[in-house]
Amino acid sequence: MSESALAQGTGASALPPAPKAAVRPHTTTRHGVTLVDDYFWLKDQSYPTIDDPEVLDYLKAENAYFEAAMAPHKALTDTLFEELKGRLKEDDASVPVKDGDFLYWWAFDKGAQYRKWYRKPVAGGPDQLLIDENVEAKDKKYFRLGTMSVSPDGKLAAWSADTDGSERFTIKVRDLATGKDIATVTDKAIGSIEWASDNKRLLWTEVSEQWRPYRVRVHTLGAKGKDPTIYEEKDTGFFLGIGTTQDRSHFIIATGTNVTSEVRLLPKSDPMAKPILVAPRKTGLQYDVDMREGTLYIRANDTHRNFRVATASLAKPGEWRELIPGSDRHYIRGITAFRDVLAITERLDGLDQVRLRSYDGGEHYVAFPEASYTASLGSNPEYAPQTLRIGYASMVTPSTTYDYDLAKRELVVRKVQEVPSGYDRSQYVTERLTVTARDGAKVPVSIVYKKGFPKDGTGRVHLYAYGAYGIAVPPGFSTARLSLLDRGFAFAIAHIRGGDDLGYQWYLDGKLDKRTNTFNDFVDVANGLVAAGFAKRGNISASGGSAGGSLMGAVLNQDPQLWRAVVAHVPFVDILNTMQDESLPLTPTEWPEWGNPITDKAVFDYILSYSPYENVAAKAYPPILVTAGLNDPRVTYWEPAKWVARLRAKKTDDNLLLLKTNMGAGHGGKSGRFESLRETAEEYTFILKAFGLAGK
């Protein structure tokens, strides 16, 4: 569909000319290969400050073009928004979680964009408002609560917030008796905040100017001067994070890359003590640690790619004794050492499982009610709970909160996601297909559609995937998705290589020099859906974000005529240039995932062969919607901006190409639940119009 056709609506005029970025060739040579980047200038050279007038003017011009293209379809966007909003319980609340003497939960007021956070005594008493995000977000274009951590005595709360999308959080300490903030700790934090046992000191992680979490500091309430450093990570390829063992005896200081980790433990009673190293870093060794009564429980990949569980004493943390061996079928993804049971989250033949093992060796699995689902441990802050909080959903079953009674071995429903406008589960069907990829790999596909969906090739399909960092896309429930299903779409999730859906090897088979398996899998799944009668070629829309945006760029270059429309959210599409720019925050830590093209010519050549930006060609592309965040530290704004500029210059079609940059937000788009719904409504409008579904 042409730009002019897609722009038409009742009483609408044709679109103005699309913005054209100035061509200013920038030449680089590496490994004997010279590349010319015509849009290098879109990276503000004062980054992370972004104040170049020409750059900002171009982004604003693209935003104006986006608004002009979408304006004729405002009625459809409004309809979709009201549908999405109508499925959202406006006064929703979480199931309270017991932590010591209090029950903690969050709740929305009707019409509110943000949550309120409450607690009340377990023994009885009034509700106490801890933080009202709506108050904190007032007069701000963006607000995101990072974390809230209550002191052991329950009197103080350390909390953090990001107010521009840059993921640099400000930490404040609030007196819960008065509701007033009594201290500002820092404006350069990221991640968790952990209290020491004395209720006076807290640990936090500092982020550098390059957005690299690299230093753990300890703050003492009332103290002046710089907070002392507990640990500093010198390797720019390693990111740092902190946590607490389940028994709350020790801080956890974890540092690592995507493939290597190193853990230290620090007594919560003495934050200034020397951290205890569990095992020194070794390239390729990944492990994490929990503790119970002086015994360490370690999940590690040292003997099997799908991880094993070992134990060690705190006195000799490097002497590991195997507890649960690694397995080709059982992919161990996490462990939590509660007092009475070791909880193991895993995947068995690609399906989520929760295994509970007593310390005398007996074990069992939690039984779930469907054959295909997603399940995980929820919030379980206590060391010796009587029940475990578990989250559950499937593609046709709304998100369900269970408490699992450890003594009775029974699941007790605590909450089922409400759909106020109505949802009849019996009207929808989900199935799991297997598509054979071009190299013979068997790729699972989770698919959902409304009863009566035709499988004669006349249907419409929306296909989604991520495919990187070992992150699986679970077959979960989405109320937003219903707006597509009710308009005759099937929604499919491709469990492609690069995620860990079928185990850690599934991840390994989609990274580094096997990266193109990810892209090929997605294209092959689309063709497999065509062969199965779900749609014809050219009647499939697709979307992905971040690394999933790389996927969108690659599959557009590989087979553009396969797609009716593509939506790429904050897409990582300038891969080769980014992986050569060591000044960027993520580049060194990304080399284990993508490879280092600076030092390795083979890596350089391989990335060059698939990087979406370099491989844009003079050919016809389908309608494309691209989003970006000006303050995004993960995928910097110029990546999608440069990609769109090159697409505009090279593509031979007149299909619509839109770029929307959130000028006051980051990687996750706008904050606030209704603002997020509005952006989903815009995405769906774009997709529906590409299919010619005007006014539907």
C-alpha positions as CSV (number, residue, x, y, z in Angstrom):
1,M,0.0,0.0,0.0
2,S,1.4,3.4,-1.0
3,E,2.2,6.2,1.4
4,S,-0.6,8.3,-0.2
5,A,-3.1,5.4,0.0
6,L,-2.2,4.6,3.6
7,A,-2.5,8.2,4.5
8,Q,-5.9,8.6,3.1
9,G,-9.0,8.8,5.3
10,T,-12.3,10.5,5.3
11,G,-11.6,14.1,4.4
12,A,-7.9,13.6,4.6
13,S,-5.4,15.0,2.2
14,A,-2.2,13.3,0.9
15,L,0.8,13.3,3.1
16,P,3.5,16.1,2.8
17,P,6.8,14.9,1.5
18,A,8.7,12.7,3.9
19,P,11.7,14.2,5.7
20,K,15.1,13.6,4.0
21,A,18.2,13.5,6.1
22,A,21.2,15.4,4.7
23,V,23.8,13.1,3.2
24,R,27.2,13.8,4.8
25,P,29.6,10.9,4.0
26,H,31.8,9.7,6.9
27,T,34.4,7.1,5.9
28,T,36.0,4.5,8.1
29,T,38.4,1.7,7.2
30,R,39.0,-1.5,9.2
31,H,40.5,-4.8,8.2
32,G,41.0,-3.4,4.7
33,V,37.3,-2.7,4.3
34,T,36.2,0.9,3.7
35,L,32.6,1.8,4.7
36,V,30.8,5.1,4.0
37,D,28.2,6.2,6.5
38,D,26.1,9.0,5.0
39,Y,24.2,9.6,8.3
40,F,26.9,9.4,10.9
41,W,26.1,13.0,11.7
42,L,22.8,12.0,13.3
43,K,24.8,10.8,16.3
44,D,25.2,14.0,18.4
45,Q,29.0,14.3,19.0
46,S,28.4,15.6,22.5
47,Y,26.5,12.5,23.5
48,P,25.2,11.7,26.1
49,T,24.2,15.3,25.9
50,I,21.9,15.7,22.9
51,D,21.6,19.3,21.9
52,D,22.7,19.5,18.3
53,P,20.0,21.7,16.7
54,E,20.2,19.9,13.3
55,V,19.8,16.5,14.9
56,L,16.9,17.6,17.0
57,D,15.2,19.3,14.1
58,Y,15.4,16.2,12.0
59,L,13.9,14.0,14.7
60,K,11.1,16.6,15.2
61,A,10.5,16.6,11.4
62,E,10.1,12.8,11.5
63,N,7.7,13.1,14.5
64,A,5.7,15.7,12.6
65,Y,5.5,13.3,9.6
66,F,4.4,10.5,11.9
67,E,1.6,12.7,13.3
68,A,0.5,13.7,9.8
69,A,0.4,10.1,8.6
70,M,-1.5,8.9,11.6
71,A,-3.9,11.8,11.9
72,P,-6.4,10.6,9.3
73,H,-6.8,7.4,11.3
74,K,-7.3,9.0,14.7
75,A,-10.8,7.4,15.0
76,L,-9.3,3.9,14.6
77,T,-6.6,4.7,17.1
78,D,-9.1,6.0,19.5
79,T,-11.3,3.0,19.1
80,L,-8.3,0.7,19.7
81,F,-7.2,2.7,22.7
82,E,-10.7,2.4,24.3
83,E,-10.7,-1.3,23.6
84,L,-7.3,-1.7,25.2
85,K,-8.3,0.5,28.1
86,G,-11.6,-1.4,28.5
87,R,-9.7,-4.6,29.1
88,L,-7.7,-3.0,31.8
89,K,-9.0,-3.1,35.4
90,E,-8.6,0.5,36.3
91,D,-8.6,-0.1,40.1
92,D,-6.4,-3.1,39.8
93,A,-4.3,-4.3,42.8
94,S,-1.7,-6.9,43.5
95,V,-2.2,-9.8,45.9
96,P,-0.5,-8.8,49.2
97,V,2.8,-10.3,50.0
98,K,3.9,-11.1,53.6
99,D,7.3,-9.8,54.6
100,G,7.9,-9.9,58.3
101,D,5.3,-8.0,60.3
102,F,3.6,-6.5,57.2
103,L,1.7,-7.2,54.1
104,Y,2.8,-5.2,51.1
105,W,0.9,-4.6,47.8
106,W,0.3,-2.0,45.1
107,A,-3.0,-0.6,43.7
108,F,-4.2,1.7,41.0
109,D,-6.9,4.3,41.5
110,K,-9.4,4.6,38.6
111,G,-8.1,6.8,35.9
112,A,-4.6,6.9,37.5
113,Q,-1.5,6.4,35.3
114,Y,0.7,5.1,38.1
115,R,0.5,2.8,41.2
116,K,0.3,3.5,44.9
117,W,2.3,1.3,47.2
118,Y,0.8,0.2,50.5
119,R,1.4,-2.0,53.5
120,K,-0.5,-3.0,56.7
121,P,0.4,-5.0,59.8
122,V,-0.2,-8.7,59.6
123,A,-1.7,-8.5,63.1
124,G,-4.3,-6.0,61.9
125,G,-4.4,-2.3,61.5
126,P,-5.0,0.4,58.9
127,D,-3.5,0.6,55.4
128,Q,-0.4,2.8,55.1
129,L,0.5,4.6,51.9
130,L,4.2,4.3,51.3
131,I,4.7,5.8,47.9
132,D,2.2,7.4,45.5
133,E,3.8,7.3,42.0
134,N,1.2,9.7,40.7
135,V,2.4,12.4,43.1
136,E,6.0,11.7,42.3
137,A,5.3,11.8,38.6
138,K,3.3,15.0,38.6
139,D,4.5,17.6,36.1
140,K,7.1,15.1,34.7
141,K,7.0,13.8,31.1
142,Y,8.4,10.5,32.3
143,F,8.5,8.6,35.6
144,R,9.6,5.1,36.5
145,L,9.9,3.8,40.0
146,G,13.0,1.7,40.1
147,T,12.9,-0.1,43.4
148,M,11.7,0.3,47.0
149,S,13.5,-1.4,49.8
150,V,12.2,-1.2,53.4
151,S,14.7,-1.3,56.3
152,P,14.8,-4.4,58.5
153,D,13.0,-2.6,61.3
154,G,10.3,-1.4,59.0
155,K,10.8,2.3,59.7
156,L,12.5,3.6,56.5
157,A,12.2,3.0,52.8
158,A,14.9,3.6,50.3
159,W,13.4,4.1,46.8
160,S,14.7,5.1,43.4
161,A,13.2,6.7,40.3
162,D,14.1,7.6,36.8
163,T,12.5,10.8,35.5
164,D,13.8,11.0,31.9
165,G,14.2,7.4,30.6
166,S,18.0,7.5,30.8
167,E,18.0,4.7,33.5
168,R,20.0,6.8,35.8
169,F,18.1,6.6,39.1
170,T,17.9,9.0,42.0
171,I,17.8,7.3,45.4
172,K,15.9,8.8,48.3
173,V,15.2,7.6,51.9
174,R,11.7,8.1,53.3
175,D,10.6,8.1,56.9
176,L,7.5,5.9,56.8
177,A,6.1,7.4,60.0
178,T,5.9,10.9,58.5
179,G,5.8,10.0,54.7
180,K,8.6,12.5,54.2
181,D,11.9,12.0,52.4
182,I,14.8,12.6,54.8
183,A,17.8,12.1,52.5
184,T,18.9,12.0,48.9
185,V,21.6,9.4,48.5
186,T,22.6,9.8,44.8
187,D,21.4,10.6,41.3
188,K,23.7,8.1,39.6
189,A,22.3,4.7,40.7
190,I,20.8,1.7,39.0
191,G,19.5,-1.6,40.2
192,S,18.7,-2.8,43.7
193,I,19.1,-1.0,47.0
194,E,20.0,-3.3,49.9
195,W,19.9,-2.5,53.7
196,A,22.5,-3.6,56.2
197,S,21.3,-5.2,59.4
198,D,21.7,-2.0,61.5
199,N,19.0,-0.1,59.6
200,K,21.5,2.8,59.1
201,R,23.6,1.7,56.1
202,L,22.5,0.7,52.6
203,L,24.3,-0.6,49.5
204,W,23.7,0.8,46.1
205,T,25.2,0.5,42.6
206,E,26.7,3.5,40.9
207,V,26.4,3.9,37.1
208,S,29.1,5.7,35.2
209,E,28.8,8.5,32.6
210,Q,28.8,5.7,30.0
211,W,25.9,4.0,31.8
212,R,28.0,1.1,33.1
213,P,27.1,-0.2,36.6
214,Y,30.6,-0.5,38.0
215,R,30.8,0.4,41.6
216,V,29.1,-0.6,44.9
217,R,28.9,2.1,47.5
218,V,27.7,2.0,51.1
219,H,25.7,5.0,52.4
220,T,25.3,5.8,56.1
221,L,22.3,7.9,57.0
222,G,23.4,11.3,58.3
223,A,27.0,10.9,57.1
224,K,28.6,13.6,55.0
225,G,31.1,13.2,52.2
226,K,31.3,10.5,49.5
227,D,29.9,7.1,50.2
228,P,32.8,4.6,50.6
229,T,33.3,2.1,47.8
230,I,32.8,-1.5,48.7
231,Y,33.7,-3.0,45.4
232,E,34.7,-1.6,42.0
233,E,34.6,-3.5,38.7
234,K,37.6,-2.5,36.6
235,D,36.8,-4.6,33.5
236,T,34.6,-2.4,31.2
237,G,33.0,-5.6,29.8
238,F,31.5,-6.6,33.1
239,F,28.3,-5.1,34.6
240,L,27.7,-5.1,38.3
241,G,24.6,-5.8,40.4
242,I,23.7,-6.4,44.1
243,G,21.2,-8.5,45.9
244,T,20.6,-10.4,49.2
245,T,20.6,-14.1,50.0
246,Q,17.2,-15.6,50.8
247,D,18.2,-16.0,54.4
248,R,19.1,-12.3,54.5
249,S,22.5,-13.0,56.1
250,H,24.6,-11.7,53.2
251,F,24.7,-9.2,50.4
252,I,25.4,-10.7,47.0
253,I,27.8,-8.7,44.8
254,A,27.6,-10.1,41.3
255,T,29.5,-9.0,38.2
256,G,29.6,-10.5,34.8
257,T,29.1,-10.4,31.0
258,N,26.5,-12.4,29.0
259,V,28.7,-15.5,29.3
260,T,30.9,-15.1,32.4
261,S,30.1,-14.3,36.0
262,E,31.8,-13.8,39.4
263,V,30.1,-13.6,42.8
264,R,31.1,-12.2,46.2
265,L,29.3,-12.4,49.5
266,L,29.4,-9.7,52.2
267,P,27.9,-10.0,55.7
268,K,24.9,-7.8,56.1
269,S,26.0,-7.2,59.7
270,D,29.3,-5.7,58.5
271,P,29.2,-4.0,55.1
272,M,32.8,-2.8,55.4
273,A,34.2,-6.3,55.7
274,K,36.2,-7.8,52.9
275,P,33.9,-9.5,50.4
276,I,34.1,-13.3,50.1
277,L,34.9,-14.5,46.6
278,V,32.9,-17.6,45.7
279,A,34.8,-18.6,42.6
280,P,37.1,-16.5,40.4
281,R,35.9,-15.5,36.9
282,K,36.7,-17.8,34.1
283,T,35.6,-17.1,30.6
284,G,32.5,-19.1,29.9
285,L,31.8,-20.0,33.5
286,Q,28.4,-18.7,34.7
287,Y,27.1,-19.2,38.2
288,D,24.8,-17.7,40.8
289,V,24.5,-18.3,44.5
290,D,22.0,-18.5,47.3
291,M,22.6,-19.5,51.0
292,R,20.9,-21.5,53.7
293,E,22.4,-21.9,57.2
294,G,25.9,-21.4,56.1
295,T,25.6,-23.7,53.0
296,L,25.9,-22.1,49.6
297,Y,23.7,-23.4,46.8
298,I,25.3,-22.7,43.4
299,R,23.7,-23.0,40.0
300,A,26.6,-23.3,37.5
301,N,27.3,-24.3,33.9
302,D,30.8,-25.7,34.6
303,T,29.9,-29.4,33.8
304,H,26.9,-29.0,31.6
305,R,25.6,-26.3,29.3
306,N,22.1,-26.6,30.9
307,F,23.6,-26.0,34.4
308,R,23.8,-28.1,37.5
309,V,23.3,-27.4,41.2
310,A,26.2,-27.7,43.6
311,T,26.8,-26.9,47.3
312,A,29.7,-25.5,49.2
313,S,30.4,-24.2,52.7
314,L,30.8,-20.5,53.3
315,A,34.2,-21.2,54.8
316,K,35.4,-22.9,51.6
317,P,33.2,-21.4,48.9
318,G,35.3,-22.7,46.0
319,E,34.9,-26.4,46.9
320,W,31.8,-27.4,45.1
321,R,29.9,-30.7,45.7
322,E,27.4,-31.8,43.1
323,L,23.8,-31.9,44.3
324,I,21.8,-32.0,41.0
325,P,23.7,-33.0,37.9
326,G,23.3,-31.3,34.5
327,S,20.9,-32.8,32.0
328,D,20.1,-32.5,28.3
329,R,16.4,-32.4,29.1
330,H,16.3,-30.4,32.3
331,Y,17.4,-26.8,31.8
332,I,18.0,-25.3,35.2
333,R,17.2,-21.6,35.2
334,G,17.2,-20.5,38.8
335,I,17.4,-21.6,42.4
336,T,16.1,-20.2,45.7
337,A,17.2,-21.6,49.0
338,F,14.2,-21.3,51.4
339,R,14.6,-22.7,54.9
340,D,12.5,-25.8,54.3
341,V,12.8,-26.3,50.5
342,L,15.1,-25.6,47.6
343,A,13.0,-24.2,44.8
344,I,14.4,-24.9,41.3
345,T,12.9,-23.2,38.2
346,E,13.7,-25.0,35.0
347,R,12.4,-26.0,31.6
348,L,11.7,-29.6,30.8
349,D,11.5,-30.2,27.0
350,G,10.9,-26.5,26.6
351,L,8.1,-26.2,29.2
352,D,8.3,-24.2,32.4
353,Q,8.6,-26.2,35.6
354,V,8.9,-25.5,39.3
355,R,10.8,-28.3,41.2
356,L,10.7,-28.4,45.0
357,R,13.4,-30.3,46.7
358,S,13.6,-31.0,50.5
359,Y,17.0,-31.0,52.1
360,D,16.7,-34.7,52.8
361,G,16.7,-35.3,49.0
362,G,12.9,-35.8,48.4
363,E,11.5,-33.7,45.5
364,H,8.4,-33.1,43.4
365,Y,7.1,-30.8,40.7
366,V,4.3,-28.4,41.0
367,A,1.5,-29.7,38.8
368,F,-0.1,-27.1,36.4
369,P,-3.5,-27.4,34.7
370,E,-2.7,-27.0,31.0
371,A,-0.4,-28.7,28.5
372,S,1.1,-25.4,27.2
373,Y,1.7,-22.5,29.6
374,T,4.2,-20.2,31.2
375,A,4.9,-20.3,35.0
376,S,7.4,-18.8,37.4
377,L,8.1,-18.0,41.0
378,G,6.6,-14.7,42.0
379,S,7.5,-12.4,44.9
380,N,8.6,-14.6,47.9
381,P,10.7,-12.4,50.2
382,E,10.5,-14.5,53.3
383,Y,13.0,-17.2,54.3
384,A,10.5,-19.7,55.8
385,P,7.2,-19.3,54.0
386,Q,4.3,-21.8,54.3
387,T,3.3,-21.0,50.8
388,L,5.1,-20.0,47.6
389,R,3.8,-17.3,45.3
390,I,3.7,-18.5,41.7
391,G,2.6,-16.7,38.5
392,Y,0.9,-18.6,35.7
393,A,-0.7,-17.9,32.3
394,S,-1.2,-19.4,28.8
395,M,-2.1,-17.8,25.5
396,V,-5.8,-18.3,26.3
397,T,-5.6,-18.2,30.2
398,P,-5.3,-14.7,31.8
399,S,-2.5,-14.2,34.2
400,T,-3.2,-16.1,37.4
401,T,-1.6,-15.7,40.8
402,Y,-1.3,-18.9,42.9
403,D,-0.1,-19.6,46.4
404,Y,1.3,-23.1,46.5
405,D,0.7,-24.8,49.9
406,L,4.0,-26.6,50.6
407,A,2.4,-28.9,53.2
408,K,-0.7,-29.9,51.1
409,R,1.1,-29.6,47.7
410,E,-1.9,-27.7,46.4
411,L,-2.3,-24.6,44.2
412,V,-4.6,-22.0,45.6
413,V,-5.9,-19.3,43.3
414,R,-5.3,-15.9,44.8
415,K,-6.1,-13.8,41.7
416,V,-7.1,-14.1,38.1
417,Q,-6.5,-11.2,35.8
418,E,-9.8,-9.5,35.2
419,V,-10.9,-8.3,31.7
420,P,-13.7,-5.8,32.6
421,S,-15.0,-5.5,29.0
422,G,-15.4,-9.3,28.9
423,Y,-13.4,-12.3,27.8
424,D,-14.7,-15.7,26.9
425,R,-11.8,-18.2,27.0
426,S,-13.9,-20.7,25.1
427,Q,-13.9,-18.5,22.0
428,Y,-10.1,-18.8,21.5
429,V,-7.8,-21.6,20.5
430,T,-4.1,-22.0,21.1
431,E,-1.8,-24.6,19.5
432,R,1.9,-25.3,19.4
433,L,3.4,-26.0,16.0
434,T,6.9,-27.1,14.9
435,V,8.4,-25.7,11.8
436,T,11.5,-27.2,10.2
437,A,14.1,-24.5,9.5
438,R,16.3,-24.6,6.4
439,D,19.1,-26.3,8.3
440,G,16.8,-28.9,9.8
441,A,16.3,-27.4,13.2
442,K,12.8,-27.9,14.7
443,V,11.5,-24.4,15.7
444,P,8.5,-24.3,18.0
445,V,5.7,-21.8,17.3
446,S,3.0,-20.8,19.8
447,I,-0.1,-19.5,18.1
448,V,-3.5,-18.3,19.2
449,Y,-6.6,-17.3,17.2
450,K,-10.3,-16.9,17.5
451,K,-12.5,-19.9,16.8
452,G,-13.4,-20.1,13.1
453,F,-10.0,-18.8,11.9
454,P,-9.6,-20.1,8.3
455,K,-6.6,-22.2,7.5
456,D,-7.0,-22.0,3.8
457,G,-4.5,-19.2,3.2
458,T,-7.0,-16.4,3.5
459,G,-6.2,-15.5,7.1
460,R,-4.0,-12.8,8.5
461,V,-1.0,-13.5,10.9
462,H,1.0,-11.3,13.2
463,L,4.4,-12.9,14.0
464,Y,6.5,-11.9,17.0
465,A,9.9,-12.9,18.3
466,Y,13.0,-11.7,20.2
467,G,15.8,-14.2,19.7
468,A,18.8,-12.9,21.7
469,Y,20.6,-13.0,25.0
470,G,19.1,-16.4,25.9
471,I,15.7,-14.6,26.6
472,A,12.7,-16.7,25.8
473,V,9.4,-15.3,24.9
474,P,6.9,-17.3,26.9
475,P,3.4,-18.3,25.6
476,G,1.6,-15.9,27.9
477,F,-1.6,-14.0,27.9
478,S,-2.2,-10.5,26.5
479,T,-5.4,-8.5,26.6
480,A,-4.0,-6.1,24.0
481,R,-3.6,-9.0,21.6
482,L,-7.3,-9.6,21.6
483,S,-7.8,-6.5,19.4
484,L,-6.0,-8.3,16.6
485,L,-7.6,-11.7,17.3
486,D,-11.1,-10.2,17.2
487,R,-10.3,-8.7,13.8
488,G,-9.4,-12.0,12.3
489,F,-5.7,-12.3,13.0
490,A,-3.8,-15.3,14.4
491,F,-1.0,-14.2,16.7
492,A,2.2,-16.3,16.6
493,I,5.3,-16.3,18.7
494,A,8.3,-17.9,17.0
495,H,10.6,-19.5,19.6
496,I,13.7,-19.0,17.5
497,R,17.3,-19.7,18.3
498,G,19.0,-17.0,20.3
499,G,16.5,-17.4,23.1
500,D,16.8,-20.2,25.6
501,D,13.3,-21.6,24.9
502,L,14.6,-25.2,24.3
503,G,17.7,-25.0,26.6
504,Y,21.0,-23.2,26.7
505,Q,22.2,-24.8,23.5
506,W,19.2,-23.2,21.7
507,Y,20.7,-19.8,22.8
508,L,24.2,-20.7,21.8
509,D,22.9,-21.7,18.3
510,G,21.7,-18.2,17.7
511,K,24.6,-16.0,18.8
512,L,28.1,-15.0,17.6
513,D,28.9,-16.9,14.4
514,K,25.5,-18.5,14.5
515,R,23.5,-15.2,14.7
516,T,21.9,-15.6,11.3
517,N,20.1,-18.8,12.5
518,T,17.9,-16.3,14.4
519,F,16.9,-14.4,11.3
520,N,16.6,-17.6,9.2
521,D,14.4,-19.2,11.8
522,F,12.0,-16.3,11.8
523,V,11.6,-16.2,8.0
524,D,11.3,-20.0,7.9
525,V,8.6,-19.9,10.6
526,A,6.7,-17.3,8.5
527,N,6.9,-19.6,5.5
528,G,5.9,-22.5,7.6
529,L,2.7,-20.7,8.6
530,V,2.1,-20.1,5.0
531,A,2.5,-23.8,4.2
532,A,0.1,-24.6,7.1
533,G,-2.6,-22.4,5.6
534,F,-2.6,-19.6,8.1
535,A,-1.8,-16.9,5.6
536,K,-0.4,-16.2,2.1
537,R,3.0,-14.6,1.6
538,G,2.6,-10.9,2.0
539,N,-0.2,-11.3,4.5
540,I,2.0,-11.6,7.6
541,S,2.8,-8.6,9.8
542,A,5.8,-8.8,12.2
543,S,7.1,-6.9,15.2
544,G,10.1,-7.0,17.5
545,G,12.0,-4.6,19.8
546,S,15.6,-3.9,20.8
547,A,17.5,-7.0,19.7
548,G,14.2,-8.1,18.3
549,G,14.4,-4.9,16.2
550,S,17.7,-6.3,14.7
551,L,15.6,-9.3,13.8
552,M,13.1,-7.0,12.0
553,G,15.8,-5.2,10.1
554,A,17.5,-8.4,9.0
555,V,14.3,-10.2,7.9
556,L,13.2,-7.1,6.0
557,N,16.4,-7.2,4.0
558,Q,16.3,-11.0,3.5
559,D,12.7,-11.3,2.2
560,P,10.8,-8.0,2.2
561,Q,7.9,-9.3,0.1
562,L,7.0,-11.8,2.8
563,W,5.6,-9.1,5.1
564,R,2.5,-6.9,4.9
565,A,3.9,-4.6,7.5
566,V,6.7,-4.5,10.1
567,V,7.0,-2.6,13.4
568,A,10.5,-2.3,14.9
569,H,10.6,-0.9,18.4
570,V,13.9,0.8,19.5
571,P,15.7,-1.5,17.0
572,F,19.4,-2.4,17.4
573,V,20.1,-2.0,13.6
574,D,23.5,-0.2,13.5
575,I,25.2,-3.3,14.8
576,L,28.6,-3.0,13.1
577,N,29.2,0.6,14.0
578,T,28.0,0.2,17.6
579,M,30.2,-2.9,18.1
580,Q,33.2,-0.8,17.1
581,D,32.4,2.1,19.3
582,E,34.0,1.4,22.7
583,S,32.8,4.7,24.1
584,L,29.2,3.4,24.2
585,P,28.1,1.9,27.5
586,L,27.1,-1.5,26.3
587,T,29.7,-2.2,23.6
588,P,32.4,-4.1,25.6
589,T,29.8,-6.2,27.4
590,E,28.1,-7.0,24.2
591,W,31.1,-8.5,22.5
592,P,30.4,-12.0,24.0
593,E,27.0,-11.9,22.4
594,W,27.8,-10.4,18.9
595,G,31.5,-10.7,18.6
596,N,34.3,-8.1,18.6
597,P,34.7,-6.7,15.0
598,I,37.6,-4.4,16.2
599,T,40.0,-7.3,16.8
600,D,38.6,-10.0,14.6
601,K,38.2,-9.6,10.8
602,A,36.0,-12.7,10.6
603,V,33.6,-11.2,13.1
604,F,33.7,-7.9,11.2
605,D,32.9,-9.6,7.9
606,Y,30.1,-11.7,9.5
607,I,28.4,-8.7,11.2
608,L,28.8,-6.8,7.9
609,S,27.0,-9.5,6.1
610,Y,23.8,-9.2,8.2
611,S,23.8,-5.8,10.0
612,P,20.4,-4.2,9.0
613,Y,21.8,-0.7,8.4
614,E,24.6,-1.8,6.0
615,N,22.4,-4.2,4.1
616,V,19.6,-1.8,3.2
617,A,19.3,-2.2,-0.6
618,A,17.5,-0.5,-3.6
619,K,14.4,-2.7,-3.5
620,A,10.8,-2.5,-2.4
621,Y,10.0,-2.8,1.3
622,P,6.6,-3.1,3.0
623,P,5.2,-0.4,5.3
624,I,7.5,0.1,8.3
625,L,6.9,1.8,11.6
626,V,10.0,2.5,13.7
627,T,10.2,3.8,17.3
628,A,13.1,5.3,19.3
629,G,13.8,7.0,22.6
630,L,15.9,10.1,22.7
631,N,17.3,9.2,26.2
632,D,17.6,5.4,25.5
633,P,21.0,4.2,26.9
634,R,20.5,0.7,25.5
635,V,19.7,1.3,21.8
636,T,20.8,4.9,21.2
637,Y,18.4,7.1,19.2
638,W,20.6,7.5,16.2
639,E,20.4,3.8,15.3
640,P,16.8,3.8,14.3
641,A,17.2,7.4,12.9
642,K,20.1,6.4,10.6
643,W,18.3,3.2,9.5
644,V,15.2,5.1,8.6
645,A,17.2,7.8,6.7
646,R,19.0,5.1,4.7
647,L,15.8,3.2,4.0
648,R,14.2,6.5,2.7
649,A,17.1,7.1,0.4
650,K,17.3,3.6,-1.0
651,K,13.9,1.9,-1.1
652,T,12.2,1.8,-4.5
653,D,8.6,1.6,-3.2
654,D,6.2,4.3,-2.0
655,N,5.1,2.4,1.1
656,L,4.8,4.2,4.3
657,L,7.9,4.5,6.5
658,L,7.5,6.2,9.8
659,L,9.9,7.1,12.7
660,K,8.5,8.1,16.0
661,T,11.0,9.3,18.6
662,N,9.9,9.8,22.2
663,M,11.8,13.0,23.0
664,G,11.4,12.6,26.8
665,A,11.7,8.8,27.2
666,G,14.1,5.9,26.8
667,H,14.1,2.2,25.9
668,G,10.7,1.3,27.2
669,G,8.7,4.1,25.5
670,K,6.4,6.5,27.4
671,S,5.7,5.9,31.1
672,G,2.2,5.6,32.5
673,R,-0.1,2.7,31.8
674,F,-2.5,4.7,29.5
675,E,0.3,6.3,27.6
676,S,1.7,2.9,26.9
677,L,-1.7,1.7,25.7
678,R,-1.9,4.7,23.4
679,E,1.4,3.7,21.7
680,T,0.1,0.1,21.3
681,A,-3.1,1.5,19.7
682,E,-0.9,3.4,17.3
683,E,1.0,0.3,16.4
684,Y,-2.1,-1.7,15.8
685,T,-3.6,1.1,13.7
686,F,-0.5,1.0,11.5
687,I,-0.8,-2.7,11.1
688,L,-4.5,-2.7,10.4
689,K,-4.3,0.0,7.8
690,A,-1.5,-1.9,6.1
691,F,-4.0,-4.8,5.7
692,G,-6.6,-2.4,4.4
693,L,-8.8,-2.7,7.4
694,A,-10.0,0.9,7.6
695,G,-12.5,1.7,10.3
696,K,-12.3,-1.8,11.8
